Amino acid sequence: MSDRILVGYDGTPLADAALGFAFENFPDADVTAVYVIQVPEGQLGVFDGPSVDLPVSDRALEHAEDVLDGATAVAAEYDRSVDTDVVSGKPDQRLVEYADDHASDTIVVGSHGRQGVSRLLLGSVAENVVRRSPIPVVVVR
């Protein structure tokens, strides 16, 4: 039984689907939608480490809050509530760290389903979360 569900949320339709999946399949769980402010790779080298909150601009934080308003709207459609939070860093790494720090039972993420060269060039947050996570991960497509 999963009591605490972490949903990686970026405001895309797939993130909405992941959040909806969490509400439908974990009706009694507390759900938290987390937006990760991605910091450019070159800047991560100085700060990379466990549970690092990188400094971000007020504009980036405002954007993150606007995105998370979408999560609140999705929750309302399901007559549920959702906690929201903002962190910064590498999305896959930060989602797994967040889940660990907050005793989440399951992580739910959307996948863009990229394949081939596109996936090699862009990477896959969902794939990396699956690889890194010690708890179950549900990938919604």
N, C-alpha and C positions, 0 to 999 in steps of 0.2 A: 504494500500500500504506500503510495506516495503522498506525503503531507505537504511538502514544499517543492514547488515547481519553479524553475528558472526558465524564462523565455528570452532568448536573444532577440531584441526588437530593434529594427532599423526603419520602420515606417513603410516598408515595401508591402505589396500584396502577399508575398510569401511569409513575411513576418506576421501579418494579420492572420493568415491561415495557421501558422504555428501557434499563435495565441488562441485562436478559436479551437484548435485541436486540444490544447491544454484544458480549456474550459469544458469541452465536451467529454474528454476522457478522464479527467481528474476532478469530478464535480465537488468533492469535499476538500480539495487541497487549497492552500494559500499559494497564489500565483504572483510572481514578481517579474515584471518586464524590465530588462536592463538594456540601455543604449550605451554602446562603447564609442567614445570619441576617438577615432583612429588617428594616431600620431604618425607622421611620416617616418619611414624606416630609418633615415639618417639621424633623426633625433632620438630614436629609441636606444641607440648604442650607449649613450651616456646614462640613461635611466633604467635600463633593462634590469629586472629583478622581480622577486616575489612581491605581490601586492603593492606595486608602486602606483601611486596616483600622480600622473604627470600634470604639470600646470597647463591649463587651457584658457583661452580667451573667454570673456563674457559673451561674445557673439556665438562661440561654439556651444557654450552652456545653454544659451537661449534657444539655439537651434535644437539641441538635444531635448529640451523641455517641450518644444513645439512638436517634435516627433513623438514623444511619449504621450502627448495629448491624444494622439491616435490610438494608443493602447488603451487609454481610459475610455475612449469612444467604443472600441471593440468590446471591452468589458461590459459596458452599458447595454450593448446589443444582446449579450448573454445573461443580462441581469446579475452580473457578478461585479466584484471589486478587484482591482489589481494594484499592487504596490509597484512603484516605479523607482528606478535609480539610474544614475549616470556615472560611468567610470571612463578612464582614458587608458590608451595603450594599444596593444595588439588584440584585436577582437577575440580570436580563439583563446589566447592565453588568459585574457581577463575574464572571459565567461567561465572558464574552468576554475580559476582562482576564486571568483565571486561565489560560485556554487559551493566550493569547499569552505570558504569563510562564513557562509550563511547556512550551512548544513542542509543544502538542497538535496532532495532525493532523486530528482530527474531534471535533465536539461532538455528543452525543446527548442530546436532551431529550424529555420527554413533553409532550403537549398535551392540555389538558382539552377542547378542541374547542368552546369557548364561541362563540356567534354573537350577532349583533345587539346589543341594548342591553347585555346582560350583558358582552360583550366590550369595548364602548366604556367602560363604567363600571369594569371590573376590569382592563382591559389584557390583554396576552398576553405572558408571559415568552418563550414559544417564538417568537412572531412577532418580538419585539424582538431576540432572539438571532440569528435568521436575518438580520435587517436589519443588525445591527452587525458580525457576524462576517466576518473576511476568510478564514476556513477553512470547509470544508464542514460543514454542520449537518444532522443527521438528526432529523426530528420524528416521534416514535412516538405513534400514537393507539390 
